[in-house]
Amino acid sequence: MPVTFYWYPNCGTCKKAKKWLDDEGVDYETVHIVNDPPSEELLKDLVSKSDQPVKKFFNTSGKKYRELNMKEKLKEADEDEMIQWLASDGMLIKRPIITDGTQVTVGFKQEEFEKIWS
């Protein structure tokens, strides 16, 4: 069964992750995270399965994150608000996100990919 690979094709980190998946022969389906951002329900599920706090799902180096002053907004926000923001704009989401329905990785760290997706 293929994993789901949420990515943004212009993202360098996503390109590295895609190359790794291709090189390792991992079967995946791509979802364009900006054109088709995950719903609030899906994001809640991904966060719960990732063992990461929802703040780790924000693309903190992104232009949109800075423009919207998310660093300050996140200090006062609860998890539901954060999920709503993420679902409203795929450019706010750290990428790539990969899931097989049970496990979830956010971003690309080769060691983590080798452990989980090999």
N, C-alpha and C positions, 0 to 999 in steps of 0.2 A: 504494500500500500504506500503510495507516495506521501511525502511530507508536504506541508503547505509552506511556501516560501514567500513571505510578504516583503516586497522590495520596492525600491525606486530605481529605475534603470540608470539614471544619471549619477547615482551615488557610488563613489569609489569603494566604500566598505562593502556595499551590496555586490559590486562586481567581483571583489575578492572572494566573498562568500560563495557566489555562484560558481566561480572557477573551481573553488575547493570542492563543492558538491559535484560538479561535472567530473573533476579529476578522480574523485572517490567513487563515482558511479551511483550516487544517491539519486533515487527516483523522487522527483518533486514536481509540484504544480506551482506556478507563479501567480501571485496576486499583486497588482500594482497598488501600493499602499496609499498613493495620493489620489488616483482615480477611483479607487474602491476601498476606502479606509474601513477598518474593522468596526463593527457596531459596538455600542456600549456593552451589550450582553457578551459578545465575543471577547472584548477587551477584559471584562471582569474575569472571564474564564481563563484567558491567557495569563493574566496577572496571578491568579490563584494557583495555576499550575507551574509558574516559573520560579516560585520561591524568592521572588524579587519584590520589593515595594513598588507601588505604582509610579513613584517618582523616577525610577530607573527606566521607565518606558518613554520618558521625554527626551527628545533630541536637543540636548542642552547646547550643542554647538551650532544649531541651526539659526538661520536668519530670522525665521518666523518666531522662534522662541524669544529671541532678543527684541524683535519689534513689538511683541505683545507683553514684554516685561514679565515673562512667566516666572523668572527667578523669584520676584517679589510676590506674585500671586500664589505661588505654591506654598509659601510660608504659612499662609492662613487657610488654605484650601483643605477640604476633606476629600476622601478617596472618590466619592461620587462626582464631585466637581471636576477632579482631575480626569476621571474617565470620560466625562462629557466633553472636556476640552480636547482630549486625544481623539475621540470619535468624530469631532467636528472638523478636524483638519489633519490629514495624513502627514503633512510636513512637520507637525509637532512630535511625531512618533519616531523614537529611535529605531533604526533599522540595520540590518534586516531582522525580522522576527520569523523564526522557524518553529513549526509544531507538527507533531504526529498525532495530536489529540490527547496525548498523555504528558509529554515533555515539551518544554518551551525554552528556546534560547533567544536572547535579545542582543543585537550587535554581533560582531564577528571576532571571536578569539579562537585561534586555531586549536589550541589545547582542548578547549571546551568542545569544539566541533568533533575532534578526534574521539573524545570520550563518549559523546552522546550520539553523533550521527554516523560514525564509521560502522 
